[in-house]
Amino acid sequence: MAKEKTIYVCTNCGNTSVKWEGKCNACQEWNTMVEQKQAVQTQQEIKSASWNTTTDSFSPFQPVRLDEITIGQVFRTITPDGELNRTLGGGIVPGSLILMGGAPGIGKSTLLLQTAMQLNQKVLYVSGEESEEQIKMRADRLGQQQSGVFFLAETNIIQILRTAMEMQPGLVIIDSIQVMSSPYVDSTPGTITQVRECTGEIMRFSKQSNIPVFIIGHITKEGMLAGPKLLEHMVDVVIQFEGDRNYNYRILRTIKNRFGSTDELGIYEMNEKGLKPVNNPSELLISQSPEKFSGSTVAATLEGQRPMLIETQSLVSQAVYGTPQRSATGYDLRRLNMLLAVLEKRIGLYFGQKDVFLNIAGGLKITDPAIDLSIAVSLISSLQNQTMDKRICFAGEIGLTGEVRAVKSIEQRIREADRLGFSKIFVSKFSIQGIPVKKFKTEVIGLGKIGDLFEFLFTEMV
């Protein structure tokens, strides 16, 4: 019979201690140590509870000289979802452990169930949160072939991995890691000890069986993955599913990838039949209306390694209350205040008694500083109530001295604007040195400071 001992676990970092401490020695956070009971089992009890009863038959690994190791080709499983393939670095690697996080209701389960039904192989879908009827209703709504997907409603991780070893599927999906539990860890599901132990069992299973595993993880109210930070270190790939539930667009972003780049992302559009991959996001994020409005400009941004054009919208109006309002949706409010200060200091445009509202169309959250130039032009356009030509886009960072600074991958941004038929693109003159801009149909105009752009657009063109 297993004995019990009391330990104290930090809810922030997962560090353990044999006695209670006011401050965690690992992460230096106060009042994060909580008491947990831990079962101490014999080797025979652990072996009987294990999903793999042949562990002792494995021969120990022998060290190999580094220059004698040959690199073989990694055969990835290419899914019909091009956006997922892009995010994973080209497909699913055999034996990989992939963690997907995201807010509740954002579409994590829908995306993985949709992927499972698209694969032409056996898939084991495990859910500890939903019943068979709920999964069936979602699968019917997606309207795809379901013959290769097997569903298991279970939370015991040992039973799950035993079933997977017997089935030998091509892919295992576990939804979610926070509700899974190990029978030889005496704590409730979702605790740091359970999450760490269950993830360790899944990792050993995926490496020994060479079966890739997707696990879904919850996030905290701060937007971080719930559970110990060790969870992200244990898995091979961490992808984050982001988006606003009030909009149709979702972004699948790579946080960590041992088999590819972390600069890739996938874009989806949510509809009644699931998540539709968006191959050309620029055409969807730019307004197709033929009418011109003041305060509307187009920015050439870069999400990861993917260039796309987005619409920035500004509204500048006279303040009717005592304190002028400043509001930004999809953009850093502090950076908006900085741009307003630069425009006042370097050009002489005053926003002090004006309400300023900024919105990135489509519900996206952009951190790329290259959209500074587009936002500055949209602010001036709204302030002076002058419309902008919709065939002009912008890509440049604005410094505190008013200079237009160079941004990375400017040639990719120019190529995207040229592909969509824009007539002009304004960039920093320091970023186009050595780039053959004459090969593009789009006219590339280099700027040194924000005052040059103001004189060009709002003096000569008006």
Beta strands, then each sheet from edge to edge (+ up, - down):
strand 1: 3-10
strand 2: 16-17
strand 3: 33-40
strand 4: 97-102
strand 5: 123-127
strand 6: 149-153
strand 7: 171-175
strand 8: 213-217
strand 9: 237-242
strand 10: 249-257
strand 11: 265-271
strand 12: 274-277
strand 13: 296-303
strand 14: 306-318
strand 15: 326-329
strand 16: 354-360
strand 17: 392-395
strand 18: 397-398
strand 19: 404-405
strand 20: 424-428
strand 21: 443-447
sheet 1: 2+ 1- 3+
sheet 2: 6+ 5+ 7+ 8+ 4+ 9+ 10- 11+ 12-
sheet 3: 15+ 16+ 14- 13+ 17+ 20+ 21+
sheet 4: 18+ 19-
end
